[in-house]
Amino acid sequence: MIASDEVILSILEKNPLAIRLSRPRKGTIDQYGLLAVLPLNAAGFDAVMGGQFSGLEPDPDWVCTPNEEPEAVYVWLVHMPGTFGRCLGAIGQAFDSIMTEPKPLFSKATNRHSLRLHQQAGFMHARSFFPRCRDDLQIIFPEQPIQAADRNAITVRIARTVEDIFKVFSVRSATYIAEQYCFYDEEFDGNDFCSTQFLGGVDKLVDVRLGG
């Protein structure tokens, strides 16, 4: 289900940038995408956290005007024929036009496939952070800057223990699967216990490199 025409028009009246078309550089009109985002003001952010927010009937008073900086953003609708990477690229371009700094991003997983794509993109269950929000909402927070570490604290070692292997699996899940959107069966193919795997650490941060 999507919002009614009346609701959509009321949102566009408040912020014409809420809905836009995504056009590939080369392609036909059937490859055009549609992207709708709601830049939320403080009242809208509170409504999401408190469970009053509904994507079917968002209150225009919750939405920023084009000249206001949002407190959070809700992904209202995404229709992007083609690759998931193109979807993320279009969303990123839309965000650049409505805010100057990264803000919390909310979205709704409508089915199991949608939930898997959300999780691959780094989204988490919003109720884990805001217990009163709707159970079907997902959230991703802005990345925090990482302070430069002491070069002398860098270490590299071969993964030899079960604990090291678990760390390898954790890092590969968070990077190759979540960030590069590859499938589990492509990343973990049964050769993980017979290959040489290296763990690199910067202070207490761990990275992984694979050998043959």
C-alpha positions as CSV (number, residue, x, y, z in Angstrom):
1,M,0.0,0.0,0.0
2,I,1.1,3.6,-0.7
3,A,-0.2,6.9,0.5
4,S,-3.2,8.5,-1.1
5,D,-3.0,11.1,-3.9
6,E,-4.2,13.7,-1.4
7,V,-1.4,12.9,1.1
8,I,1.2,12.9,-1.6
9,L,0.2,16.3,-2.9
10,S,0.2,17.7,0.6
11,I,3.8,16.6,1.1
12,L,4.8,18.0,-2.3
13,E,3.3,21.3,-1.4
14,K,5.4,21.4,1.8
15,N,8.6,20.2,0.1
16,P,8.7,19.7,-3.7
17,L,12.1,17.8,-3.3
18,A,10.4,14.9,-1.5
19,I,9.7,13.0,-4.7
20,R,12.0,12.8,-7.7
21,L,12.8,10.7,-10.8
22,S,16.1,8.9,-11.3
23,R,17.1,8.6,-14.9
24,P,20.0,6.4,-16.1
25,R,22.6,8.0,-18.4
26,K,21.7,5.5,-21.1
27,G,18.4,3.8,-21.1
28,T,14.7,3.9,-22.0
29,I,11.9,5.4,-20.0
30,D,11.0,2.0,-18.5
31,Q,14.3,2.1,-16.7
32,Y,13.5,5.3,-14.9
33,G,13.3,5.1,-11.1
34,L,11.2,6.8,-8.5
35,L,12.5,7.9,-5.2
36,A,10.5,9.6,-2.4
37,V,12.2,10.7,0.9
38,L,10.7,12.7,3.8
39,P,13.2,15.1,5.4
40,L,11.9,15.2,9.0
41,N,12.0,18.2,11.3
42,A,12.3,17.8,15.1
43,A,8.5,17.1,15.4
44,G,8.8,14.4,12.7
45,F,11.8,12.8,14.4
46,D,9.9,12.7,17.7
47,A,6.9,11.2,15.9
48,V,9.0,8.3,14.5
49,M,10.7,7.6,17.8
50,G,7.4,7.8,19.7
51,G,5.5,5.4,17.3
52,Q,3.1,8.1,15.9
53,F,4.6,8.2,12.5
54,S,2.9,6.4,9.6
55,G,4.2,6.3,6.0
56,L,0.6,6.1,4.7
57,E,-0.4,9.3,6.4
58,P,2.6,11.4,7.2
59,D,1.7,14.8,8.7
60,P,3.1,17.7,6.5
61,D,4.0,19.5,9.7
62,W,6.6,16.7,10.3
63,V,8.4,17.5,7.0
64,C,11.0,20.2,6.5
65,T,10.7,22.9,3.8
66,P,13.5,22.9,1.1
67,N,15.4,25.5,3.1
68,E,15.4,23.7,6.4
69,E,18.0,21.2,7.7
70,P,16.3,17.9,8.7
71,E,16.8,16.1,12.0
72,A,16.3,12.7,10.3
73,V,15.2,11.3,6.9
74,Y,12.6,8.7,6.2
75,V,12.8,6.7,2.9
76,W,9.2,6.9,1.8
77,L,9.4,4.9,-1.5
78,V,12.1,3.4,-3.7
79,H,11.4,2.0,-7.2
80,M,14.7,1.4,-9.0
81,P,14.7,-1.1,-11.9
82,G,18.2,-2.6,-12.1
83,T,20.9,-3.1,-9.5
84,F,20.8,-2.5,-5.8
85,G,23.9,-0.3,-6.2
86,R,22.1,2.1,-8.5
87,C,19.4,2.4,-5.8
88,L,22.0,3.4,-3.2
89,G,23.6,5.8,-5.6
90,A,20.3,7.6,-6.3
91,I,19.5,7.8,-2.6
92,G,22.9,9.3,-1.9
93,Q,22.4,12.0,-4.5
94,A,19.0,12.8,-3.1
95,F,20.4,13.2,0.4
96,D,23.1,15.6,-0.8
97,S,20.4,17.9,-2.0
98,I,18.3,18.0,1.2
99,M,21.0,18.1,4.0
100,T,24.5,19.4,4.6
101,E,25.4,16.8,7.3
102,P,24.6,13.1,7.6
103,K,21.5,12.4,9.7
104,P,19.8,9.2,11.0
105,L,18.0,7.4,8.2
106,F,14.7,5.5,8.7
107,S,13.2,3.0,6.3
108,K,10.5,0.3,6.3
109,A,11.2,-3.3,5.3
110,T,8.0,-4.5,3.6
111,N,9.0,-8.1,3.1
112,R,11.8,-10.6,3.8
113,H,13.7,-9.7,0.6
114,S,13.5,-6.0,1.5
115,L,14.7,-6.8,5.1
116,R,17.7,-8.6,3.7
117,L,18.6,-5.7,1.5
118,H,18.3,-3.3,4.4
119,Q,20.6,-5.4,6.6
120,Q,23.1,-5.7,3.8
121,A,23.2,-1.9,3.5
122,G,23.9,-1.6,7.3
123,F,20.4,-0.9,8.6
124,M,19.4,-2.2,12.1
125,H,16.1,-2.8,13.9
126,A,15.0,0.7,15.0
127,R,13.1,-0.6,18.0
128,S,16.5,-1.7,19.4
129,F,17.3,2.0,19.9
130,F,13.8,3.6,20.2
131,P,11.5,1.1,22.0
132,R,8.4,3.0,21.2
133,C,8.8,3.3,17.5
134,R,7.0,1.0,15.0
135,D,8.3,-2.6,14.9
136,D,8.7,-2.6,11.1
137,L,11.2,0.3,10.9
138,Q,14.9,0.0,10.2
139,I,17.5,2.6,11.0
140,I,21.0,3.5,10.0
141,F,23.1,6.1,11.8
142,P,25.7,8.5,10.4
143,E,29.2,7.1,10.4
144,Q,31.4,8.4,13.2
145,P,34.9,9.7,12.3
146,I,37.7,7.3,13.4
147,Q,40.6,9.0,15.1
148,A,44.0,8.3,13.7
149,A,45.8,5.5,15.6
150,D,49.4,5.2,16.6
151,R,51.3,3.6,13.8
152,N,53.3,1.6,16.3
153,A,50.1,-0.1,17.4
154,I,49.6,-1.9,14.1
155,T,49.9,-5.7,14.3
156,V,49.3,-8.6,11.8
157,R,49.1,-12.3,12.7
158,I,47.8,-15.5,11.2
159,A,44.4,-16.6,12.5
160,R,45.2,-19.8,14.5
161,T,42.5,-20.2,17.2
162,V,38.8,-20.6,17.0
163,E,38.4,-17.1,18.5
164,D,40.5,-15.7,15.7
165,I,38.4,-17.5,13.1
166,F,35.2,-16.0,14.6
167,K,36.8,-12.6,14.3
168,V,37.6,-13.3,10.7
169,F,34.0,-14.3,10.0
170,S,32.7,-11.2,11.8
171,V,34.9,-8.8,9.8
172,R,34.1,-10.5,6.5
173,S,30.3,-10.4,7.3
174,A,30.5,-6.7,8.2
175,T,32.5,-5.7,5.1
176,Y,32.2,-8.0,2.1
177,I,28.6,-9.0,2.8
178,A,27.2,-5.8,4.3
179,E,29.2,-3.3,2.3
180,Q,29.7,-5.0,-1.0
181,Y,26.3,-6.8,-1.0
182,C,27.6,-10.2,-1.9
183,F,25.6,-13.3,-0.8
184,Y,26.6,-15.4,2.1
185,D,27.2,-18.5,-0.1
186,E,29.6,-16.5,-2.2
187,E,31.7,-15.3,0.8
188,F,31.7,-18.5,2.8
189,D,32.3,-21.3,0.4
190,G,33.6,-24.2,2.7
191,N,37.3,-23.4,2.3
192,D,37.5,-21.1,5.3
193,F,39.1,-23.6,7.6
194,C,41.8,-24.8,5.1
195,S,43.0,-21.3,3.9
196,T,45.5,-19.1,5.6
197,Q,43.8,-16.0,7.0
198,F,45.5,-13.0,8.5
199,L,44.2,-10.7,11.2
200,G,45.4,-7.1,11.3
201,G,44.9,-4.9,14.3
202,V,45.1,-1.2,15.0
203,D,45.0,-0.9,18.8
204,K,41.9,-3.0,19.4
205,L,40.4,-2.7,15.9
206,V,40.7,-5.8,13.8
207,D,40.9,-6.2,10.0
208,V,41.3,-9.4,8.0
209,R,43.2,-10.4,4.8
210,L,42.9,-13.8,3.2
211,G,45.7,-16.0,1.8
212,G,45.6,-19.0,-0.5
